[in-house]
Amino acid sequence: MSDFSATGYQPVSVSDPEVAALVGQDLPEDAFREIRDILFTVKGFDLDSYKDRCIKRRIAARIRQLGFPHISGYVACLAAEPTEQLALLEALTIHVSQFFRNPTTFMVLEKKILPALLRTRPAGRELRLWSAGCAMGEEPYSLALLCDELCNSPEQITIYATDISNDILKKARQGRYEPHRVAEVPDSVLKRYFTLEEGFYRLNDRLRKRVRFFHNDILNDRPFHRVDLILCRNMLIYFSPPQQEHILKTFAAALVAGGYLVLGRSETMISETRELFECVNAAERIYRKKADDVKEDD
Ligand SMILES: C[S@@+](CC[C@H](N)C(=O)[O-])C[C@H]1O[C@@H](n2cnc3c(N)ncnc32)[C@H](O)[C@@H]1O
């Protein structure tokens, strides 16, 4: 049993319906709607589009963790406190990832997409790759590993990695992983680029420095420009269809004509964005920006 004395928590009767809801680890619909509206208004984050059935339970857990005996007190706090808005988003955002997640996608990147980009780029122009929603860095570091193997001068490739969560970005910069997160990394690559430290695999400094991490809210912040390849996998599923469309248009504006976009396995183009991209590999959700359909945002 937790010791709540530091939080000022006072035991209350579970016959109170608000408290009973929290004890039952669920959240009444009206409280959920209030919390949803606050997050949508102040952060543009739409809980309705969250596919995660546990969302209400996680909000209830956050309220209990803070020691609020009543939901209404928490809702008032959330409305008034930007720090709690961020903390709740942090508690709700899932950072699951893995090196070379969906290995066949990375095989296509290694064998086809990256060699084509390296071959066709204008002489002297750097390649710009972007992992949007990078979680703990597994995805952009996987790209860095591929680039290191494929290119004699990998310093001509810039890899940007962005996420909305500052906490997760801090961990990503450390490049230190539990064994299950590197399960798809071939042994030879593990030996060459990682050291085992107290049960964690740590990526070497040279590769870590290849990835430039930035905080970026994909809904509200400015994107990068003249990007050749964007990986945005398993993030669109968090958003409502209009927000997905907005994000896909943002990517179209960020990409050079002919640049590639890779989505997650359960994500796809919607409505008008189908006109902006052609599909080059349906199974791996790889798309290519059509020429001239969208003005590049210089
Ligand atoms: C499930 S992870 C995906 C990680 C990686 N792309 C992969 O497929 O393995 C989704 C990431 O999206 C981030 N995210 C959620 N909303 C975001 C937003 N509005 N802007 C940027 N990143 C966001 C989360 O913090 C989380 O790290």
The ligand as a Gaussian input file, in Angstrom:
#p B3LYP/6-31G(d) Opt

LIG

0 1
 C        4.697000       4.352000     -30.390000
 S        5.940000       5.555000     -30.484000
 C        6.592000       5.188000     -32.091000
 C        8.099000       5.081000     -32.097000
 C        8.702000       4.716000     -33.449000
 N        8.314000       5.652000     -34.481000
 C        8.315000       3.315000     -33.827000
 O        7.461000       3.117000     -34.678000
 O        8.873000       2.372000     -33.247000
 C        5.032000       7.056000     -30.780000
 C        5.816000       8.299000     -30.403000
 O        5.090000       9.430000     -30.893000
 C        5.290000      10.472000     -29.975000
 N        4.244000      11.503000     -30.158000
 C        2.941000      11.461000     -29.767000
 N        2.322000      12.596000     -30.092000
 C        3.236000      13.385000     -30.719000
 C        3.195000      14.691000     -31.296000
 N        2.079000      15.427000     -31.281000
 N        4.330000      15.187000     -31.847000
 C        5.467000      14.453000     -31.867000
 N        5.576000      13.227000     -31.321000
 C        4.469000      12.686000     -30.759000
 C        5.222000       9.783000     -28.622000
 O        5.830000      10.561000     -27.603000
 C        5.950000       8.478000     -28.913000
 O        7.313000       8.534000     -28.538000

